[in-house]
Amino acid sequence: MATRETYADGHQKTWLLIDTKALEDPTEAFKEYHLRTTIEERYRQLKCFIDLSKFTARAFSMVINQVVFIMLSYNLLQLHLLRQKRKELK
């Protein structure tokens, strides 16, 4: 599937999305591909801003506590962004 994106300054970029999966509607692949950027952004937020990369505890109970706390914090942040109608940040 070929896609052309037009940017605010007027320039255009054309790119191709090639898949071996047989689809009835070619736009399905395009919609699924956009999920990738959302997943990557959420992973980046978890890794960079919640300090998962710096976590060094060795006690199992500390690991569980840290993971639960991070998950709760992340979910509360997502709920806050949803209530503030900031879907672009969610």
C-alpha positions as CSV (number, residue, x, y, z in Angstrom):
1,M,0.0,0.0,0.0
2,A,1.4,3.4,-0.9
3,T,0.7,6.4,1.4
4,R,1.4,10.0,0.8
5,E,1.5,12.3,3.8
6,T,1.3,16.1,3.5
7,Y,2.9,18.1,6.2
8,A,2.0,21.6,7.6
9,D,4.7,23.3,5.5
10,G,3.3,21.7,2.3
11,H,6.0,19.2,1.6
12,Q,4.9,15.6,0.9
13,K,6.4,12.2,1.6
14,T,5.4,9.0,0.0
15,W,6.1,5.7,1.7
16,L,5.1,2.1,1.1
17,L,3.8,-0.5,3.5
18,I,4.4,-4.0,2.3
19,D,2.9,-7.1,4.0
20,T,2.4,-10.7,3.1
21,K,-0.9,-11.0,4.9
22,A,-3.9,-11.2,2.6
23,L,-6.3,-8.4,3.5
24,E,-9.7,-7.6,2.1
25,D,-9.3,-3.9,2.9
26,P,-5.7,-2.5,2.3
27,T,-6.3,0.3,4.8
28,E,-6.4,-2.3,7.7
29,A,-2.6,-2.7,7.4
30,F,-2.2,1.1,7.6
31,K,-4.3,1.3,10.7
32,E,-2.4,-1.5,12.4
33,Y,0.9,0.1,11.6
34,H,-0.1,3.3,13.4
35,L,-0.5,1.1,16.6
36,R,3.3,0.6,16.4
37,T,4.1,4.2,17.1
38,T,1.7,4.3,20.1
39,I,3.3,1.1,21.5
40,E,6.8,2.5,21.0
41,E,5.9,5.8,22.7
42,R,4.5,4.1,25.7
43,Y,7.5,1.9,26.0
44,R,9.8,4.9,25.8
45,Q,7.8,6.7,28.5
46,L,8.0,3.6,30.8
47,K,11.7,3.2,30.2
48,C,12.9,6.8,30.3
49,F,10.6,8.6,32.7
50,I,9.7,6.0,35.3
51,D,13.4,4.9,35.8
52,L,12.9,1.2,34.9
53,S,16.4,1.3,33.4
54,K,18.0,2.3,36.7
55,F,16.2,-0.2,38.9
56,T,18.7,-2.5,40.6
57,A,16.9,-4.2,43.5
58,R,17.6,-7.9,44.0
59,A,15.0,-8.8,46.6
60,F,11.9,-10.3,45.0
61,S,9.5,-8.3,47.2
62,M,11.2,-5.0,46.2
63,V,10.9,-6.0,42.5
64,I,7.2,-6.7,43.0
65,N,6.6,-3.5,44.9
66,Q,8.4,-1.4,42.2
67,V,6.5,-3.0,39.4
68,V,3.1,-2.6,41.0
69,F,3.9,1.0,41.9
70,I,5.0,1.8,38.4
71,M,1.9,0.1,36.9
72,L,-0.3,2.1,39.2
73,S,1.5,5.4,38.4
74,Y,1.3,4.7,34.7
75,N,-2.4,3.9,34.8
76,L,-3.2,7.0,36.9
77,L,-1.3,9.1,34.4
78,Q,-3.2,7.6,31.5
79,L,-6.5,8.2,33.3
80,H,-5.5,11.8,34.0
81,L,-4.7,12.4,30.3
82,L,-8.0,10.8,29.3
83,R,-10.0,13.0,31.7
84,Q,-8.1,16.1,30.4
85,K,-8.9,15.1,26.8
86,R,-5.2,15.0,26.0
87,K,-5.5,11.9,23.7
88,E,-2.4,13.0,21.7
89,L,-0.3,12.5,24.9
90,K,-2.0,9.3,25.9
